[in-house]
Amino acid sequence: MCRSIKTLRPPALPEEATEDDIRAAALQYVRKVSGFHHPAAHNREVFERAVDEVADATARLLDGLEVRGAHSGVRRPAREPQPDAV
């Protein structure tokens, strides 16, 4: 879908994905789906909320994946919940 989104799990990524990696992937996804690189002011809140939700879902996915044959014991630390956008 979006070629600039990279795989964020081992062994494709030799280290654990950072929150910045996850957020960048979420931003690319929302940009691709919405068709907006930078949303207009009247769409900014919903755009940012979507990026936050996709980043949270991505972190949960990575936290729950069991990658067999990769670096044994590689698990991401649980992320702290982000406050809802107001």
Order of alpha helices (4+ residues) and beta strands (2+ residues): alpha-alpha
